[in-house]
Amino acid sequence: MQIRKNIAVSETGFVFDPTSGESYSINKEGQAIMAMLKDEKSLEEISSEMCTEYAIDPASFEKYFYDFIGMLRQFQLIEEDE
């Protein structure tokens, strides 16, 4: 899965979808995850980096990660691997 190529993410956490005209705000953790998704990092790589950076255990991170991915899916901001 990856962030759709036309989705713009600013350094301040502003996310813009030019297809729908919708905009969203995300926190710094969400920004970090979106940047790693844009770089096509795997869940394992994302989890490792986030757990190290934010001192969170892998099980807790995985729950938050899938909640965040669910939100991205709901707003159609990601492309699924086929």
C-alpha positions in Angstrom: 0.0 0.0 0.0 1.1 3.5 -0.6 -0.1 7.1 -0.5 -1.7 8.1 -3.8 0.8 10.0 -5.9 -1.3 13.1 -6.3 -1.8 13.6 -2.5 0.1 16.6 -1.1 1.4 16.5 2.5 2.9 19.7 3.9 5.5 19.9 6.6 2.9 21.3 9.0 0.6 18.3 8.7 -1.8 19.6 6.0 -3.0 16.9 3.6 -4.7 17.9 0.3 -6.4 15.6 -2.1 -6.7 17.5 -5.4 -9.1 14.9 -6.9 -11.8 15.6 -4.3 -10.7 19.0 -3.1 -10.7 17.8 0.5 -8.1 18.7 3.0 -7.1 17.1 6.3 -4.8 17.8 9.2 -2.6 15.1 10.7 -0.2 15.1 13.7 3.6 14.6 13.5 3.3 10.8 13.9 0.8 10.6 11.0 3.2 12.8 8.9 6.0 10.3 9.7 3.9 7.3 8.7 2.7 9.0 5.5 6.3 9.9 4.5 7.4 6.3 5.0 4.4 5.1 3.0 5.3 7.5 0.2 8.8 5.9 0.3 7.2 2.5 0.0 8.5 1.2 3.3 7.1 -2.1 4.6 5.1 -2.4 7.8 8.1 -3.9 9.5 10.3 -0.9 8.6 7.6 1.6 9.6 7.0 -0.2 12.9 10.7 -0.4 13.7 11.3 3.3 13.0 8.2 4.5 14.9 8.7 2.2 17.9 12.3 3.5 18.2 11.5 7.2 17.6 8.4 7.4 19.8 9.2 4.7 22.5 6.1 2.7 21.8 5.8 -1.1 22.0 5.2 -2.9 18.6 1.8 -4.3 19.6 0.5 -0.9 20.5 2.0 0.7 17.4 0.4 -2.0 15.2 -3.1 -1.1 16.6 -2.6 2.6 16.0 -1.1 2.0 12.6 -4.1 0.0 11.4 -6.5 2.6 12.8 -4.6 5.2 10.8 -4.6 3.1 7.6 -8.3 2.6 8.1 -8.8 6.4 8.1 -6.6 6.8 5.0 -8.7 4.1 3.2 -11.9 5.8 4.3 -10.8 9.1 2.7 -9.3 7.2 -0.3 -5.8 8.6 0.2 -4.0 5.3 -0.3 -3.6 2.8 -3.2 -3.7 -0.9 -2.2 -1.2 -3.4 -3.5 -2.8 -5.7 -6.0 
